[in-house]
Amino acid sequence: MNIEEKIKYAIENTEIIKPPRKLLASFDSTTIHYYMLTVPLYLDFEGRSSESETVIREGRITWQKPKVITPSYMLRVEGFSGEARKAFEMLAAEDSDLAMILYGLKFSRDFEKMDIVSNSLDSVARNISSDIEKRKDPYSAVIKGVDEFWDVSLSKFIQEIISESAYFSQMPDLLRNSTVKVGSEGFPVVTRDRLGFPIVARDEIEILFKLFENGEIEPSDLKQELDRWEMFEQYQDRFLKYFKKGTRSI
């Protein structure tokens, strides 16, 4: 298999055994504690049963205060391998204008750990799920992934949680403030202006310009946000006029 086929295999063989009981918050940060369970790749080479050992990768994903965006903007993520980034791209391509929620994805590196236990994946999953229930933890998840591309499996989990949250938790707020609308096929789509840019991007940029004019953010911060939305050309005259006066420096 080529790399795309392997990524597709990992996506298709990812299973969310226990999803978090609560969805991502509409206008606040959310941290999910994940347990990624995989069958060690080396068991095949050693001729051992796939039920003899399980890899447990444990960590946290924190979504910062959200922005409504298209999946193409979702691709600007950090902390993932090249294969996982490709997985995001492949997942986004399935519906190029689905209204999604982008959160600043951050791994708490100091919390991440990996253990290998001598037990089957199903047994480990049951034990961890039972422990989560006893703790009454609404923000923990158990995922079955593919060992070689476990963070591709994690990207699939992230995409599903974001989609589910957008549809069932955040949609009323998003429709109310007109940042998304329901398309002809019944799916939410990003509301755009006549030039094709998301309305929410325009609103955010106006806020950033005011902060910039008041000296509360650096020019590079404003420039970075314009570049992220691929809108610098639309605002470059307004941006550069501050420097033509000789009063500011980039």
Buried (B, 14 or more C-beta within 10 A) or exposed (E): EEEEEBBBBBBEBBBBBBBBEEBBBBEEBBEBBBBBBBBBEEBEEEEEEEEEBBBBBBBBBBBEEBBBBBBBBBBEBEEBBEBBBBBBBBBBEEBEBBBBBBBBBBBEEEEEEEEEBEBBBEEBBBEBBEEBEEEEBEBBBBBBBBBEBBBBBBBBBBBBBBBBBBBEBBBEEBBEEEBBBEEEEEEBBBBBEEEEBBBBBBEBBEEBBEBBEEEEBEBEEBBEBBEBBEBBEBBEEEBEEBEEEEEBEE
